[in-house]
Amino acid sequence: MLAICNNLGLLADQFFPAEAGAGYTASPYLGLLGEHRADFSVFSGVSHPNVDGGHPADVCFLTAAPHPGSSSFRNTISLDQVIAEQIGTRTRFPSLTLGVNTRTRSLSWTGSGVAIPPEDKAADVFRQLFLQGSAAEVTAQLRRLDTGRSILDAVAGQASALRRDLPAPDRERLDQYFTSVRELEQRLQASRGWEQRPKPAVNVPVPIDPANPAAYMEKVRVMYDLARLAFETDSTRAITLMLDGVSTPALELAESTLTDGYHNLSHHGKSEKKRGELRRIDEWHMRLLAKLLTDLKATREDGGPLLDRTMVLYGSNFGDANAHTCFNLPTVLAGGGFRHGRHHAFSTAHNYPLPNLFVSMLQRMGIPAERFASSTGTFRGLEFAG
């Protein structure tokens, strides 16, 4: 699973088709994905129940935790981390958490509601995935893993003694800490075994990360290529990617540089000039997504396209970034062995729960989940292929 959140959304009138079902007329944006029409489903009238708060909602894209803007908000486990907990030991990396133009806004959250910081340098992740260290470096890494475990054991023992003297609310927080420690210990142990196995070899150079945040689309392309390589080598089976436009300056696109920052353009106030520049950004997003699907389809695994075995979820926490609304979220699911080619249209006034899609995705991963967050079951109308 590759889950992508564009945290400034897409222009709704350019994204959503007018008709439902298999015979829908492609919208301007979906027309850019036309080559893959049979490989994806588009959804309208979906959202996370009680997830509001505007920009803070991006960290709930894969958790569906309610009211992220409230002072008492505490996040919950994200979809990718449920996958990592269940099948993460089968690969070198239980999951990868990536970001474009952010090292703080994360889509990945542990069972105790702790954010996993995203990696925003594709070159660094590439080296972790594919460059084999010397024998001495491997030994040193194993030593660091063992040291990490002994430190955790010592801290846990001290914290356990402290717990007896704490009031109930603080004991609850300490228990959450214990849970995080146990999760990390399990991952450290799994890492130790993988350090002794050779890394996969890939016949591609280390990617070059653009230094300028304005080269946003090139950064997105590099991350998509990295995700494909990670899946192709079965280095992980769960990747999240936060596309953060909030602090991104005026974008450098192939044809020209835009006149305003991405965030300001998203608050277009119905200005046709700003909407025009925002359309250019959105169209680039769709072209890069189309290229990713093309590359996954061209990559073979056991005689079939890798796309058939890869769920690509693309969406946003915003239905309308201009109005800061978090309902009617633009959402696409491609690949992964589902029956695609349809527009699944639900009520824009009374949205269908998007967490139902997450239940279906977990089941497609072979995880026997019946619920996720505020779900009411599996996603209605979305079927497995074959």
C-alpha positions as CSV (number, residue, x, y, z in Angstrom):
1,M,0.0,0.0,0.0
2,L,1.1,3.5,-0.9
3,A,-1.0,6.1,0.7
4,I,-0.6,9.7,-0.5
5,C,-2.1,12.8,1.1
6,N,-2.0,16.1,-0.8
7,N,-2.7,18.4,2.1
8,L,-4.0,21.3,0.0
9,G,-6.6,19.3,-1.9
10,L,-7.8,19.6,-5.4
11,L,-10.3,21.9,-7.2
12,A,-13.5,20.0,-6.7
13,D,-15.2,21.2,-9.9
14,Q,-12.2,19.9,-11.9
15,F,-11.9,16.6,-10.1
16,F,-15.3,15.0,-9.5
17,P,-17.2,13.5,-12.4
18,A,-20.8,14.5,-13.0
19,E,-22.1,11.0,-13.4
20,A,-21.8,7.9,-11.2
21,G,-21.0,4.4,-12.1
22,A,-18.9,2.9,-14.8
23,G,-20.1,5.1,-17.6
24,Y,-19.0,8.4,-16.1
25,T,-17.6,11.2,-18.2
26,A,-14.0,11.9,-17.1
27,S,-13.5,15.2,-15.4
28,P,-10.6,17.4,-16.6
29,Y,-8.3,16.0,-13.9
30,L,-9.4,12.4,-14.2
31,G,-8.9,12.7,-18.0
32,L,-5.2,13.0,-17.2
33,L,-5.4,9.5,-15.7
34,G,-7.4,8.3,-18.7
35,E,-4.9,5.6,-19.8
36,H,-5.6,3.9,-16.4
37,R,-9.3,4.4,-16.2
38,A,-9.9,0.6,-15.8
39,D,-7.2,0.6,-13.0
40,F,-8.7,3.0,-10.5
41,S,-11.9,3.9,-8.7
42,V,-12.9,7.5,-7.9
43,F,-15.0,8.4,-4.8
44,S,-17.2,11.4,-4.0
45,G,-19.3,12.1,-0.9
46,V,-16.8,10.4,1.4
47,S,-15.0,11.8,4.5
48,H,-13.9,10.9,8.0
49,P,-16.7,11.3,10.5
50,N,-16.0,14.1,13.0
51,V,-12.6,15.0,11.5
52,D,-12.7,18.7,11.2
53,G,-10.4,21.6,12.1
54,G,-9.0,22.6,8.6
55,H,-5.2,22.2,8.2
56,P,-4.7,20.0,11.4
57,A,-6.8,17.3,9.7
58,D,-4.0,16.2,7.5
59,V,-2.4,14.1,10.3
60,C,-5.8,12.3,10.5
61,F,-5.9,11.2,6.9
62,L,-4.9,7.6,7.7
63,T,-6.2,7.6,11.4
64,A,-9.7,9.2,11.2
65,A,-9.2,10.4,14.8
66,P,-11.9,13.0,15.6
67,H,-11.5,16.7,16.1
68,P,-7.8,17.2,15.4
69,G,-8.1,21.0,16.1
70,S,-9.2,20.6,19.7
71,S,-6.9,21.2,22.6
72,S,-7.5,17.6,23.9
73,F,-6.8,15.9,20.6
74,R,-4.9,12.7,20.7
75,N,-4.2,10.8,17.5
76,T,-4.7,7.1,17.0
77,I,-3.0,4.4,15.0
78,S,-2.7,4.9,11.3
79,L,-3.7,2.5,8.6
80,D,0.0,1.8,7.5
81,Q,1.0,1.0,11.1
82,V,-1.8,-1.5,11.5
83,I,-0.3,-3.2,8.4
84,A,3.2,-2.9,9.8
85,E,2.2,-4.5,13.1
86,Q,0.5,-7.4,11.3
87,I,2.9,-8.2,8.5
88,G,5.8,-5.8,8.9
89,T,8.3,-8.5,9.9
90,R,8.1,-10.1,6.5
91,T,10.1,-7.2,4.9
92,R,13.3,-5.4,5.9
93,F,11.3,-2.3,6.7
94,P,7.9,-2.7,8.4
95,S,6.9,0.6,6.8
96,L,8.3,3.8,5.3
97,T,7.1,7.2,6.2
98,L,8.0,9.8,3.6
99,G,7.3,13.5,3.1
100,V,7.7,16.3,0.5
101,N,8.7,19.7,2.0
102,T,8.0,18.5,5.6
103,R,9.8,16.6,8.4
104,T,7.0,17.2,10.9
105,R,3.6,16.6,9.2
106,S,3.2,12.9,9.4
107,L,0.7,10.4,8.1
108,S,2.1,7.6,10.2
109,W,1.1,7.2,13.9
110,T,1.8,4.4,16.3
111,G,-0.8,2.6,18.4
112,S,-0.1,5.0,21.3
113,G,-0.7,8.0,19.1
114,V,2.9,9.0,18.6
115,A,3.9,10.5,15.2
116,I,6.6,8.8,13.1
117,P,8.6,11.7,11.6
118,P,8.7,11.6,7.8
119,E,11.8,11.2,5.8
120,D,12.1,14.0,3.2
121,K,15.4,13.1,1.6
122,A,14.9,10.3,-1.0
123,A,18.7,9.8,-1.3
124,D,19.0,9.0,2.4
125,V,16.1,6.5,2.2
126,F,17.6,4.9,-0.9
127,R,20.9,4.3,0.9
128,Q,19.1,2.6,3.8
129,L,17.2,0.5,1.3
130,F,19.8,-0.6,-1.2
131,L,23.4,0.3,-0.2
132,Q,25.1,-2.5,1.6
133,G,27.6,-1.4,4.3
134,S,31.0,-3.1,4.9
135,A,31.3,-6.0,7.4
136,A,32.5,-3.6,10.0
137,E,29.6,-1.2,9.4
138,V,27.1,-4.1,9.7
139,T,28.7,-5.2,13.0
140,A,28.6,-1.6,14.3
141,Q,24.9,-1.4,13.4
142,L,24.1,-4.6,15.2
143,R,26.0,-3.3,18.2
144,R,23.8,-0.1,18.1
145,L,20.7,-2.2,17.9
146,D,21.7,-4.3,21.0
147,T,22.6,-1.1,22.9
148,G,19.3,0.4,22.0
149,R,17.5,-2.7,23.5
150,S,19.5,-2.5,26.7
151,I,18.7,1.2,27.1
152,L,15.0,0.5,26.7
153,D,15.1,-2.2,29.2
154,A,16.8,0.1,31.8
155,V,14.4,3.0,31.2
156,A,11.4,0.6,31.4
157,G,12.6,-0.7,34.8
158,Q,13.0,2.8,36.2
159,A,9.6,3.9,34.9
160,S,7.9,0.9,36.4
161,A,9.2,1.8,39.8
162,L,8.0,5.4,39.3
163,R,4.5,4.2,38.2
164,R,3.5,3.1,41.7
165,D,3.7,6.7,43.0
166,L,1.8,8.5,40.1
167,P,-1.8,9.6,40.0
168,A,-4.2,7.8,37.6
169,P,-3.9,10.3,34.6
170,D,-0.1,10.1,34.7
171,R,-0.1,6.3,35.0
172,E,-2.2,6.3,31.8
173,R,0.4,8.4,30.0
174,L,3.2,6.2,31.3
175,D,1.3,3.1,30.1
176,Q,1.2,4.7,26.6
177,Y,4.9,5.2,26.9
178,F,5.4,1.5,27.8
179,T,3.4,0.5,24.8
180,S,5.6,2.6,22.5
181,V,8.7,1.1,24.1
182,R,7.4,-2.5,23.5
183,E,6.6,-1.6,19.9
184,L,10.1,-0.2,19.4
185,E,11.7,-3.3,21.0
186,Q,9.9,-5.6,18.6
187,R,11.0,-3.5,15.7
188,L,14.6,-3.4,16.9
189,Q,14.6,-7.2,17.2
190,A,13.3,-7.6,13.7
191,S,15.9,-5.1,12.4
192,R,18.7,-7.2,13.9
193,G,17.8,-10.2,11.7
194,W,17.6,-8.1,8.6
195,E,20.9,-6.4,9.1
196,Q,22.6,-9.8,8.6
197,R,20.9,-10.3,5.2
198,P,22.2,-8.7,2.0
199,K,20.2,-5.7,0.7
200,P,18.6,-6.0,-2.7
201,A,20.6,-4.7,-5.7
202,V,19.0,-2.2,-8.0
203,N,20.5,-0.9,-11.3
204,V,19.7,2.7,-10.7
205,P,21.7,5.6,-9.3
206,V,21.1,7.3,-5.9
207,P,18.3,9.8,-6.5
208,I,19.1,13.5,-6.4
209,D,17.0,15.5,-4.0
210,P,16.2,19.1,-5.2
211,A,17.5,21.6,-2.7
212,N,14.9,24.2,-3.5
213,P,11.4,23.6,-1.9
214,A,10.0,25.3,-5.0
215,A,11.0,22.3,-7.1
216,Y,8.1,20.6,-5.4
217,M,6.9,18.5,-8.4
218,E,10.4,17.1,-8.9
219,K,10.5,16.1,-5.3
220,V,7.1,14.3,-5.7
221,R,8.4,12.5,-8.8
222,V,11.6,11.3,-6.9
223,M,9.5,10.0,-4.0
224,Y,7.2,8.1,-6.4
225,D,10.1,6.5,-8.0
226,L,11.6,5.5,-4.6
227,A,8.2,4.0,-3.5
228,R,8.1,1.9,-6.7
229,L,11.6,0.6,-6.1
230,A,10.8,-0.3,-2.5
231,F,7.8,-2.3,-3.6
232,E,9.6,-3.9,-6.6
233,T,12.3,-5.2,-4.2
234,D,9.8,-6.1,-1.5
235,S,11.7,-3.9,1.0
236,T,8.4,-2.9,2.6
237,R,4.7,-3.3,2.0
238,A,3.4,-0.1,3.5
239,I,4.5,3.4,2.5
240,T,2.9,6.8,3.4
241,L,3.7,10.1,1.7
242,M,2.7,13.5,2.9
243,L,2.7,16.1,0.1
244,D,2.9,19.3,2.2
245,G,2.1,22.4,0.2
246,V,1.4,24.7,3.2
247,S,4.9,26.1,3.5
248,T,5.9,25.6,-0.1
249,P,6.8,28.8,-2.0
250,A,5.9,29.7,-5.6
251,L,6.4,26.5,-7.5
252,E,8.8,26.0,-10.3
253,L,7.0,24.1,-13.0
254,A,8.5,23.0,-16.3
255,E,6.9,25.8,-18.3
256,S,7.3,28.6,-15.8
257,T,7.4,29.7,-12.1
258,L,4.0,30.5,-10.5
259,T,3.4,34.0,-9.1
260,D,2.3,33.0,-5.6
261,G,2.9,30.4,-2.9
262,Y,1.0,27.1,-3.1
263,H,-0.9,27.8,0.2
264,N,-2.0,31.3,-0.9
265,L,-3.2,29.9,-4.2
266,S,-5.3,27.3,-2.4
267,H,-7.1,30.2,-0.7
268,H,-8.1,31.6,-4.0
269,G,-11.2,33.4,-3.0
270,K,-12.7,32.4,-6.4
271,S,-10.1,34.5,-8.1
272,E,-9.8,33.1,-11.7
273,K,-6.2,34.1,-11.8
274,K,-5.4,32.1,-8.7
275,R,-7.6,29.2,-9.7
276,G,-5.8,29.1,-13.0
277,E,-2.5,28.7,-11.4
278,L,-3.9,26.2,-8.9
279,R,-5.2,24.2,-11.8
280,R,-1.7,24.0,-13.2
281,I,-0.5,22.6,-9.9
282,D,-3.3,20.0,-9.7
283,E,-2.7,18.9,-13.3
284,W,0.9,18.3,-12.5
285,H,-0.2,16.1,-9.5
286,M,-2.4,14.1,-11.9
287,R,0.3,13.7,-14.5
288,L,2.8,12.4,-11.9
289,L,0.2,10.1,-10.4
290,A,-0.5,8.8,-14.0
291,K,3.3,8.2,-14.4
292,L,3.5,6.3,-11.1
293,L,0.6,4.0,-12.3
294,T,2.3,3.5,-15.6
295,D,5.6,2.5,-14.0
296,L,3.9,0.1,-11.5
297,K,2.0,-1.5,-14.4
298,A,5.2,-1.9,-16.4
299,T,7.0,-3.5,-13.5
300,R,6.4,-7.3,-13.4
301,E,6.0,-9.5,-10.4
302,D,5.4,-13.2,-10.7
303,G,4.3,-12.7,-14.3
304,G,1.8,-9.9,-13.6
305,P,1.8,-6.1,-13.3
306,L,3.0,-4.9,-9.9
307,L,0.1,-2.4,-9.9
308,D,-2.3,-5.4,-9.6
309,R,-0.6,-6.1,-6.2
310,T,-0.2,-2.5,-5.1
311,M,-2.9,-0.4,-3.6
312,V,-2.3,3.3,-4.4
313,L,-4.5,5.6,-2.3
314,Y,-4.5,9.3,-3.4
315,G,-6.5,11.9,-1.6
316,S,-6.6,14.9,0.8
317,N,-7.8,16.0,4.2
318,F,-9.5,18.9,2.4
319,G,-12.7,18.8,0.3
320,D,-12.2,22.5,-0.3
321,A,-9.0,24.2,0.9
322,N,-10.3,27.6,0.1
323,A,-13.1,27.1,2.7
324,H,-11.2,24.8,5.0
325,T,-13.8,22.1,4.8
326,C,-13.0,18.5,5.5
327,F,-16.0,16.7,3.8
328,N,-16.5,15.4,0.2
329,L,-12.8,14.5,0.1
330,P,-11.3,13.9,-3.4
331,T,-10.2,10.3,-3.3
332,V,-8.8,7.8,-5.8
333,L,-7.9,4.2,-5.2
334,A,-5.8,2.5,-7.9
335,G,-4.6,-1.1,-8.4
336,G,-4.4,-3.7,-5.6
337,G,-6.7,-6.3,-7.1
338,F,-10.0,-4.5,-6.8
339,R,-12.6,-4.1,-9.5
340,H,-12.1,-0.6,-10.8
341,G,-13.4,1.7,-13.5
342,R,-16.3,3.2,-11.5
343,H,-17.2,6.5,-9.9
344,H,-18.6,5.6,-6.4
345,A,-20.8,8.6,-5.7
346,F,-22.3,9.1,-2.2
347,S,-24.3,11.9,-0.7
348,T,-22.3,15.2,-0.5
349,A,-24.6,16.3,2.3
350,H,-24.4,13.1,4.4
351,N,-21.0,11.6,3.6
352,Y,-20.2,7.9,3.5
353,P,-17.4,6.9,6.0
354,L,-14.0,6.8,4.3
355,P,-12.7,4.5,7.1
356,N,-14.8,1.7,5.5
357,L,-12.4,1.9,2.6
358,F,-9.6,1.3,5.0
359,V,-11.3,-1.9,6.3
360,S,-11.5,-3.2,2.7
361,M,-7.9,-2.3,2.1
362,L,-6.8,-4.2,5.3
363,Q,-8.7,-7.2,4.2
364,R,-7.1,-7.0,0.8
365,M,-3.7,-7.2,2.6
366,G,-4.8,-10.4,4.1
367,I,-5.5,-8.8,7.5
368,P,-8.8,-10.0,9.1
369,A,-10.0,-6.6,10.1
370,E,-13.7,-5.9,10.7
371,R,-13.4,-2.3,11.9
372,F,-11.1,0.7,11.6
373,A,-11.7,3.9,13.6
374,S,-15.2,5.1,12.9
375,S,-15.9,2.6,10.1
376,T,-19.2,0.8,9.9
377,G,-18.0,-2.2,7.8
378,T,-16.3,-2.7,4.5
379,F,-16.7,-0.2,1.6
380,R,-20.0,-0.6,-0.1
381,G,-19.8,-1.4,-3.8
382,L,-16.1,-2.0,-4.0
383,E,-15.3,-5.6,-4.9
384,F,-12.2,-7.7,-5.1
385,A,-11.2,-8.8,-8.6
386,G,-11.1,-12.5,-9.3
